Amino acid sequence: MADPQHTPDPAAARPVERTDGKKVTLSSGGRSDGKGGFTVRKKFGGTESQIRGALTFYKWCAWISGTFLLLLVLEMITRYLIGYDLMAGAQNAQTGQTVPLGWLNRETGNLVGGVNISTWILIVHGWFYVIYLIACFRLWLLMRWGLPQLIVMALGGVVPFLSFIVEKRIHRETLQLLAANPQSTKRY
């Protein structure tokens, strides 16, 4: 016969709140405070492999966007303060000789034709910033961070050197959160 003193109380065995992020719905009795059943929200919005993939994509985008932003700052200095653009494959306006890589004086027009690398830096950074924003949004969504976090991440693509600083912090923080909550990324 079973000893009545050692019989576990079924109501006491139910969890009041899950801390591992796993979704559970309590049976009819609900929480011990009498508010009915509940579902715990998962800590993350994706699996660990999805989050790690988004983190890697974000990391590459942050470094590329940050590098192009620094090139853009140099380009703006040379264009608007010094008055030169970097040209490739242009011709000297006076002699007609091909100049593989040279500086176009914007006042005198010493080079004609060719590819304006300074303008291409503007274009590439602009389009890559859009890709960087997508990477930021994807990681932000999977990690379920607050809106200020997304704003700081987005500013990384327009404030020089910020993308490198924010990327390091985001990378470290994401890996720490994944390590601290291993059950939160389980889906099936």
HELIX and SHEET records of a PDB file:
HELIX    1   1 PRO A    4  HIS A    6  5                                   3    
HELIX    2   2 PRO A   10  ALA A   13  1                                   4    
HELIX    3   3 GLU A   48  MET A   76  1                                  29    
HELIX    4   4 ILE A   77  ILE A   82  3                                   6    
HELIX    5   5 ILE A  117  MET A  143  1                                  27    
HELIX    6   6 LEU A  147  LEU A  155  1                                   9    
HELIX    7   7 LEU A  162  ALA A  180  1                                  19    
HELIX    8   8 PRO A  182  THR A  185  5                                   4    
SHEET    1   A 3 THR A  98  ASN A 105  0                                        
SHEET    2   A 3 TYR A  84  ASN A  92 -1                                        
SHEET    3   A 3 LEU A 111  VAL A 112 -1                                        
SHEET    1   B 3 THR A  98  ASN A 105  0                                        
SHEET    2   B 3 TYR A  84  ASN A  92 -1                                        
SHEET    3   B 3 VAL A 115  ASN A 116 -1                                        
END                                                                             
